[in-house]
Amino acid sequence: MTDSEMNKLKQKQSEIIKEINEYQKNCKHENEVIKMVQEGSTSTLKVHCSDCDILLRYPTQEETKKYLNNEKD
């Protein structure tokens, strides 16, 4: 791969990141989902918007308990 090809890919990547950021900024975050996220050698539960996939918050103790027990709302 040439430097020119790599620069084009990096430019596309930058444009996509900007587009994702704009989409997330305008999203109303109405639909939440709890996800198990790998962080190094550990896993952490986090609440994400299911529409734009942005991290919203960490789940409450009750939400964590329900998730781990596979309970539905």
N, C-alpha and C positions, 0 to 999 in steps of 0.2 A: 504494500500500500504506500502510495506516495504522500508527501506532506500535503499536497493540494487536496487529495482525497480525504485525508484525515481532517483537514481544516473544514471541508464541506460537511463532514459528519458532525464535527463539533458545533458548527453553526446550526445545523438541523436540531441537534440536541438542545442547544440554547433556546431556540425558537419553541420547541416542544415544552420545555420547562416553563417558559413564560406563559404559554397557552394554558398549561395545567394550573399554574399559580392564579391566573385570571379566573379560570373556571371555579377553582376552590374559593376564591375571594367572593364570587357572586353567588355561590351555592347557599341555600337556606339551611342546610344541615338538618333536615327534617327526619331523616331515617338513620338511626344509629345501629351499629352492630359491634359486638365485642369480638375482638380478634386476639389470638395467641401470637405474639410477635417474638421472634428469635432475636436476642441481643447477646452476641458473643456465645458464651456457653450456657446462658440462662434464657428462659422464656418468661415473658411478661404479658399480662392481659391489658389491653387498651381498648378504648371505645373510639371507633372511627365512624365517619359519615359513610353510609353505604353508597351514596351517590357520587361523591367526589374523592373518597378515600383519605380525607385529611384526619389527622389525629385530633380528637375533640377533648378527651379527658381520660382519666383512669377510672375504671369501674368502682362503684361503691362496694362495701363489704357484702351487702345483700346481693348485688348483681354478680359479684364474683362467686358467691356460694351457689346461686342459681345456675350460672354457667358451668361450674365444675360438676354440679349434680345433674346437668343436662335437662334442667327444668324449663318449661315454656312459660311465658308471661300469663 
